[in-house]
Amino acid sequence: MKSIIIAAGYATRLGELTKNFPKPLLKIGSTTILDRMLDDLDTIDVITEHIVVTNHKFAHIFDEWAAQRLVATNAEVPRKPITIIDDGTETNETRLGAVCDLLLAIEQLEKQSSDQLSDSQSSNSQYPDDLLVAAADNILYFSFKEFVDFAYEKQTSCIMCHEQPSIEKLQRTGVIEVDDQWRVLNMEEKPQQPRSHWAVPPFYIYLKKDLPLVRASVDNGCGKDAPGNLAHYMVQRTTMHAWPMTAGRFDIGSLDTYYEAQRLFA
């Protein structure tokens, strides 16, 4: 399994703080938002590499960060390799969107894999790994290992979810319906009349067997921007399960939430 971290946004709601610096690399105490996430992902044995997709404006900053992270001597566990992918955009108005950034990462992984394959191997081998896909601007109160273990137990691609009592907040996110085995029956992005209280944060696992569907998603009408668009597309075409979060998360989306994160975690 490889983790793909979507970090190509421009964080315009944080104003001057992120005008020339990427939000995931803002400091929270002695470390960064993204380092906190990767410190957890590094403890998961099945994850072999992190792919961080960013934009051209911030790519050099991520390159410097990745080099420094890998030579740090204070890590509690061995750190996994990091690959930085530059999506080529330089402004918020020209951004590719989260789904297209994910497809860009998959294309690079396919190319790396195809360079290593012999002609005798099957075409399905071009999809080399299962993928854990995550937005880069969250601090979690739980480990991704629980999510990974759940996906391998179910042997399906998976969505993460949490109970959200606020109808107003449900109208601004993805919402799913599930059966008593946590199989996803339906997903809607930003529904005006939510059919459940199960909200979907930006964390997904796509197994290798479903990656051909992911690869063809945009060509078949999937929305490009929010990562929930892809989950909605996939639910209609393959079996997916939902893992209910066992603890909370802190989403850093504004100056107020960044300063609150400083207060809580520093």
N, C-alpha and C positions, 0 to 999 in steps of 0.2 A: 504494500500500500504506500502511496505517496500522498502527502498533504499538499493541497493547492490553496494558497492564501491570496485572496483577492484584495489587492491594496493599490488599485489604480485610480481611486477617486481623488478629488481635489479639496474636500472638506471645507467648502466655502462658508459653512455656518460657523466655523471657528475663526473667521476673519484673519487678522494679521498674523495670528499664531501659526497658521498653516499656509500662508501666502507663498512662502518659499521653502516649506518644510513639510514632509509627509506626516499626517496624523498618527499612523501606527508606530512611528518612532519617537513620538513625544514621551518625555520622561514621566513616570509615575513613581515617585520616590527615587530609588537608586537604579531602576531599570526602566525599560520601555514597555508600552502596551503590547507590542508584538513579541518582545522577548518573553514576557510572561506566558503568552500562548505557546510559543515554541518550547519553552522549558517543560511544559506539560507534555506536548507532543513528542519530545525527545525520550520520554520515559516509556513510550509504547513500542514494544519490540517489532511489531509488524510494519511500522512506518520506517522507510529507508531513506527518504529524501523529502525536503521541503521545496516547493516551487512557489516563489513569490512573484505575482504579476503586478507590475507597477506601470506608471506612465513615463514618458521620456523626460519630463521635467524633473522627476525625482529619482530616476533610475540610478544616477551616479551616487546619490546619497545612500540608497539601499545597497549598492555594490560595496561602498566603504563600510557600512554597518555589518554586512554579511562577513566580510573579511575579518573584521575585529571580533565578531562573535565566535568564529571558528578557532581563533587563536587564544581566546580567553582561557585562563587557567583556573577560574573559580567555579566551573560547572560541577554540579553534583552528579550528573550522569553524562556519558559521552554525547557530544552534539552531532546531529545528523547533518549531512551535506545540504547546502542551500544553493539553489539556482535562481537567479534574478532574471525575469523576462520583462523587457521593455515593450510596451504595446504601441509605442510610436506617437501617442497623443501628447499635446502640450497645453490644452485648455479644457476647462469643464464643458465647454460647448461642443468640443470635438471628441469627447470621451467615447470609447467603444461600447461601454456598458458591461455589467458583470458577466453576463452569459457569453458575450463575444470574447472577453478576457479569459474565461475558462476554456473556450474552444481554442484560443491561441495557445494556451498551455498544453492542451491535449495534442495539438498538432506538433508541438515541439517534442513531446514525449514519444509520439508516433515516429517521428523522424529519427530520434535517438534509437528507438527500438528497431526500426527497419534497417538501420545501418549495421545492426548486430545479427540480423536474421539471415539464414540461408534460404535459397529459393525453394527448398523442399518443405519448409515450414508452412503451416496453414495461414491464410490471410487474416484469420481472427487473432493471430499472435501479434498483430500490429498494435493491439491494445494491451500493454504490458502489465498494468497494475490496476488494482482497485484504487479509488480516489476518495479522500476526505477533503471536502471543500468548505472553507470557512472565510467569513469576513474578518478583516484584520483589526477591527476597532472595538472589540469586546473583552472584558475581563470576566472570567468564569469562576464560579464558586464550586465547581466540580471538575472531574477529569474527563477528557475526551475518551479515555480508555473504556469507560462504561458504554459510550455510544458505539465504539468499534466492536466491543464484545457482543452487543445487542445485534448489530448488523450481521456478524458472522454466525450468531445463533439462528437468526431468521433466514440467512442466506439470500437476502434481497437487498436492493438499494434502500436507503432509509432517510427519513426526515426527522429532525429533532422538533419537539413541541413543548409547550408549557401552557398551563391554564391561565387565561386572561379574563378577569371578570368585567373589564371595562369595554362596553360596546364601541365607544369612541376610539379606543386603541385598536380594537379588532378591525375597525374600518380602515386602518392605516397599515395593515400587515397581511400576510398570508394566513388563511384559516383552513383547517382540515376537519373532516369527519372521519372517524375510525370505527372499526367493529371491536368486539370484545377481545380479539387477539392482536389489536393494534395495527391491523391492516388498514391502509389509507383507502377510504372509499371515494373521497372527493377533496379537491383543494381549490380554493378561490383566492385570488389576489385582491386585497382591499375591498371586500364585499360590503355593500351598503346594508345588507341584512344578513349578518353572519349566521351560519347554520349550527355553529358550536362555539365553545369558548376555548378551543385548542388553537393557540397562535403558533406561528412557525418562525423561529429565529433563523439567521442566515448560516446554518450549519447542515451539511448534507453528506451522505456517503453514497457514491455511485460505484457499484461493483463492475468489474471488468466486462461481465456478460451484457451489461446495459449500455456500455460506452458507444456502440454503434448508433443507438438511439440518440444519445447525447450529441454525438458528432453531427447528426442530421437535423437537429432540432430547429435551428434558425432557418434553414432552407425550407422547413415545413411549417413555418408560421409562428414559431416560438418568439415571444418578446425578448428583446436584447438587454434591457436595463437591469431590473431587479432580479437577483438570483432565484427568487420565488417563481418567476415566470417559467424557468426550466423545470422546477419541481412540479408545477401545475401540468406542464406538457408531459412529463414522464409518468405521472400518476394515471393519465388516460391511456398509457401504452404498455405499462409493465406493472408487476406487483411491487408495491413499496410498503414498508412498515414505518411507524412513527415511534420514536423513543421519547417518553416523557422525562424531561429534565428532572434530576433528583435534587437540584439546588438552583439558585438563581444565577443571573448574569448581570453585568453592568455594561450598558451600551453607551459609548462615549460619542455623542452626536452633536454636541453644542459646547460653547464655552462653559455654561453652567454645569453640565455633566462632567466636563474635564476637571474643573476645579473641585467638584464634589468627589471625583475619583481620587484626586490628590489628597483630599482630607481623609477619605476612607482607607486608602491603601498605602499612602506614604509612610 
